[in-house]
Amino acid sequence: MKVKQLIAILLMLLLLTACSANTDLDRPDEVGPSEQTSNMDASAAEPEDGAEKPTPPETATPEEAPDAELVETLLVTVVDNINGENTDDGVELVIYAYDEQSQAFRVIFKTPIGPYVYPANTVDFEHQIVYYASARPDETYDNLYSCDLKTGNVQRLTDGKNAFNDLLFADGTLYANVAREFCTTCQPARFDLDSQTFTYRNEADDDTWHHSFSYDDYADEFLILTCSDVEMRTHRVAAETHIRPKTISLIDATFENVTPLFFTEDFEICLTRRLNENTILMTTEPQMVSGKRTLKRLDITSQEVENVAIPGIQQVHMFYPSLDGNTLYFVGQAESKTIWNVYRYALDTQELTQLTFPKQPDRIIDIQITHQPCGPDFSHGCCVLEDEGLKNNLLDYALTECSVPQAKQRRRSPETD
């Protein structure tokens, strides 16, 4: 018995030693800095030629930040004149992704688009597919297209008369904010890639405008900004206040459950994004299409609203916050400037940097941050389509291999964890 007891004690000591050694290996995944946080740096508006490249700041992702293990990628949508001077020879959609290593934007996709198209787009990095709105030269409405970045193969996925405002790729599913045929207002819709059909929030509703549509990683739902088309056409709004009463809400992926968060008709809200657990940022104007577009911060709990001034910036047109809860990427106008540029801003230190493109874009259309199992690999070229996608001139392009075979499923509710 003594021998058996001695062996048991020795085995227990070995087990305790092994557990102690592994504890520190697990902790960085829980509280260490996120490798996926974009490293865009900051200085002032227009860097001088030959200026030293800014050093990326070291930022830690808070413990409570969701999906910290996913790759955070900054995408910017640009429309350029094909001839470099005017639209006489058409325009092209250019999608840039930010390369953290070189601290510069790199083109990942380029294609001619119809002259009347708003080029909403998103990228499924796991399957290496770009989804974008486009049209044939003779069309005045949008349809949904996809391009396989591995092969350059282009597919037209819809054949209707649509108007796209947003495209998002979340949890392995493609979502859109779109006005379908014979409708005026845009509404959230889920696209089935197999049947190539949309499921809308409410097909019978052509009154509710969805002015802003983004994925809220903190709530694992969509953040929406809505107003009534009928109400905005009333005499009170159209002739007196010039402010559309709007509501910020959360809506789940089924589009069935809506949670209102904030309502106002004191100012015009243009765009909303979640910054952290209790804060929503929004761009606002004093009235409809009137005055400079500025940034405000909403405390969800107290319902208090305050201005967010960015030193050196007179307007913030659109923006997307990082999951670190502190870094803001935005399209803005510097003081005494007329050109719109993309900037990175640290809310805590007020450090500002203009992010430069290989060439100055003709028009910056949109900015988006995605969180997926993998992101772009800039060691190769980009996918370039010609003649509205009918011909392909595909340069070698590769994406990082996904260590996760399928997109990580975000938590939906405490009950399903």
N, C-alpha and C positions, 0 to 999 in steps of 0.2 A: 504493500500500500504506500509506503514512504516513497518508493521509486516512482510510482504513478503520480503521486502528488507533486513531486519535484518536477517531473516532465510537464505536468499541467501548468505549474507556475512559470516555467521557462517559456512555454508557448504563449501564455498571456502577456509576458513581458515583451516578447517579440512582436506581438500584435499591436500593443500600445505604442511601441517605437515606430512601427510602420505608419500608423494613423497620424502620429505627431509629425512625421516627415512629410506627409501628403497635404497637410492643412494649408500651408503657404502656397502650394501649387494651385489650389482651387480659388483662393481669395482674389487674385487679379481679375478673374472673369467677373467677379461680383462688384468690386469697388475700384478697379484700376482704370486708367485712362482708356477711352474707346479708340481703337485703331481706325474706326470708320469716320470719325469726325473730320470734316473738311478742314484743310490747313491753310485756307486763304488768309493772307496777311493784310496789314493795313498801313497806309500812310495817307497823304492828301490827294487832291483831285487828279492832276495830270502829271505823272512822273516824268522827270527830265530824261533826255537821252543819256545813256551811259550811267544812269543812277544805279546804285547797288540794289540788288534784289532783296526785298524784305524777307526777314526770317520768320517762318511760320510760328505762331504762338503755341505754347504748350497749354492745352486745355483739357480738363478732366471732365468726363461725363458723370453727372450726378447719379447716385445709386438709384434714384427713383425714375431716371430717364428710361423710357420703354425701348425694347429692341436694340439695346446698345451693341449687340453683336452683329447687326446687319450693316452692310456697307452704305455709307451716306454719300450720295453723288449729286453734285450741283449741275443742273442742265439749264442752258440758256437758248431760247429760240430767237433766231434772227431772220429777217427777210432782206435780201440784198438784190440790187439791180444786176441783171445778168451782164449788161454791157459796162457796168461800173459807173454809169453817169445818170441814166434815167430809166423809166419803165418801158421804153419803146420796144425793147427786145424781150420783155418779160421779166419775171422775178423768180427767185429761187429761195426755198426754205433751207436754212442752214442750222443744224443742231450742234451746239458746242457742249462739251463736258469739261469740267475743270480738272486739270492734271495736278495733283498735289506735289508730285516729285519736281516738276519744272516750274510750279507756281504760275501756270499759264493755261488759257483755254485752248482746247484742241477740237478740231472738227471731227465728229463721228458719223455725220450723215448730211448729205446734200442732194437736193432734187428740185427741178423746176416745179412750180405750182401754178394753179389758175389765178388769174388777176383779181378775182373777187373773194378769194379764200382767206378766212382767218385760220392760220396753220396750227391749230391745237395739236399737240403730239405728246407722246410719252414713250419710254423705252422699257421693254422687258429684258433686262440684262441676263437673266438666267437662261432664257431661250434665244437670246441675241436677235430680237425682233423690235423694229421701230413701228409704232402705230401713229398715223398722222392723217389729218384732214386735208383733202385736196380735191381738185376738179379738173375735168377736161377743159381745154381752152374755150369751148363754146358753151360751157355751163356757168350759171350764176349762182349755184348752190353747192354745198359740200357733200362729200361722201368719205367713208372711212377706208383707208388703205393700210396695208402692212408691207414691210420690206424685211426680208431675212438677211441680216448682215453677213451671214456666212456665205450665202450664194448670190445675193443681189436679187433674188426672186421677189417680184412685186405682185400683190394681189389686191384687187378692189373688193372689199368685204361687204359693202352695201351698195344699193342702187336705188336711191331715193332722193328726196329734196330736203337736205338737212342743213342745220346751222350749228356748228360745234363751238362751244365756249371753252371747254376743258376736256382733257383726257387724262386719266389717272390709272396707274397699275398698282394694285394693292392686294396682298394675300393671293397672288397668282391669278387675279381676276382683273379684267379690263372694265373700267367705268368711264362714263362720259357725262358731261353737262351739255345737253343738246336739245335744240328745238326740232322736232320731227316735222314731216311734211304737213302742210296746212295749219301749222301751229305758230303762234307768235312768241311764246315764252320758252326759255330753256329750263329743263328739269333733269335731275339725276336719272341715269339709266345704267343698267348692267348689260354688258355685251357677252353673248354666248358665242364663243369662237367655233363651236361645232355646228350649231344651227345658223350662225351668222345673223342673229336677231337680237334686238334690244328688248329688255324688260324695263319699263319706265316706272317712276315713282307713282304716277297716276295719269294714265292715258287720257282720262276725261278732263283733266285740269289744264286749261289754257289761260289761267289767270295768275298763277303764282310764278313770279320771276325768281330764279336762283342766280343771284349776282356773283356769288363767290362759292366755290366748291373745292374742298381740300380734305385730305385724310388726316384725322386727328389721332396721332399715335398715343396720346395720353388717355383718350377715352375709347380708343379702338372703334371709333365711329367716324362719320363724315361731319365736318363742320360746314354749315350752309348759312347763307345770308339771303333772306327772302323779302319780297314785298308784293303787293297786289297790283296787277295791271289796271284793274278798274279804278282802284283808289288813286293811283298816280295820275289818272286822267281827270280827276275831279277838279272843280274850279278852285277849291281850297288849296290843293297841292300845285296844280298847274299855274295858277295866277296869283296865289297869295304867299304860301310858305316856300314853294320851290324846293321842298324837301320831301322825299318819299319815305313814309314811315316804314322802317325795316326791323326785322327780327333776326338775331343770331341764334341758331339752334344746332343741336346735334341730331343726326339721323343715323340709324343703324344700317347695316348692309342689306337688310331685307326691305328697307324703305318703309317699314310699317310703324316703327317706334320713333317718335320725335320728341326731343326735350328742349323747350325754349330756354335760352340762357340770358338774353338781353334784348330789350326793345327801346328804340328811340326815334323821335322825329325832331330832335334838336339840331342835328347836323346830318349831312349826307354820308353814309358809310359806303365805301367802294369795294374794299377787299378785307377779308379776315383770315387770320392764321393763329393757331394755338402756339404760345411761347413756352408755357410750362403748366404745371398742374392747375394753377388758379389764375392764369393770365392769358388774355387774348389780345393780340395786337391788331390794329385795323388802320387802313388808310382812309382819310376822310376829306370832305370838302365842305365849306360853309353852306353851300346850296348845290343843286344839280348843275354839274359842269360849270362851276363858278368858283373862282379863287384858286389858290395853290393847294395842291394835295399834300396833306401832312399826316404824320403818324400819331396815333393815340394808343394808350394802354388801358385795358378794361380789367378791373379786379372782379372776377366772377362772383365771389362771395359777397363783397360789400356793394357791388354794382357801381363803384366809383370809377370815373374816367379821368385820365390826365394826359396832357400832351407829352410826347417824347421828342425832344429837340435833338437833332444830330448836328454838332458843330460843323460849319462849313457847307451844309446841305440846305437848300431852300425848298426842295420838293422831293417826296418819296412817292413814286408812281406805283410800284409793285414790290413785293418782298417775299422772302421765305426764311423762317428761322431754322437754325440747326437744332438737333435734339439735345445739344448741351445746355439749352435754356439761356444762352448768353450771346451767341453769335448770330448776327443778322446779315443776310445777303439781300441786297435791294438794287432796283433800278432807280437812280435818282439824278437830280440836277444840282450841281454845285453852285454856290453863291456866285452871282454875276456871270454864270455860264448859260448857254442855251442848249448844249449837247447833253443828251442822256447817257449815262455810263452805269456800269455795274460796280457795286462797292461791297466791301465786307466791313462790318462794324461790330465792335465788342461793347456790349451795353455796360459792363462793369468798369472798364478802363477808358471808354470813349475813344478807342483807337480805331481810326478810319483808314481804309486802303482802297484805292481804285484798282480794279482787276482789269488787266489789259487783254485785248484780243490781238490775233495776228494782224488784222487790219480793222479799222474802225467800221463797225456795222452801219448799214444804211438805216435800218430800223430795228430796234430791240423790241421784240414782241412779248416775250414771256420769260419767267424765271421759275424753276421748279427744283425741289429737292426730293430725291427718291431714297428709300431704304429697302434694299434687297440683299439676297444672299451673296451677290457678287456685283462687281462694277466694271467699268471699261479698262481695257489694257491698251495703253498708248504706245506700245512698242511697234505697232504696225500702222498702216494707213487708215483711210476712212472709206465708207461706202458712198460712191458718187453715182447718181442716176442721171441719165440724159433723156431728152425728148419725153418729158412727163412720165418717165418710168418705162417707156416702151423699149428702150435700149438700155443696156447696163454696161457701165465701165467700172468694173468692180476692182478696187485696189485691195491688196491683202489687208485684212482687218481681223483682229482677234480680240476675244474677251477673256478675262480671267476664268479659270476653271472653277466651277462651283463646288465647294466642299459640302454644300447642302443639296441633296438631290432634288428636293422640292422646296418651294418658298415656305419659309417658317410661318406657321399659323399664329397670329397674334391672339392674345387672350380676348375672349368676348365678354365674359362676365365672371364674377367671383364663383358663380355656381358651376361654371364649366372648366375651371382650372384643375 
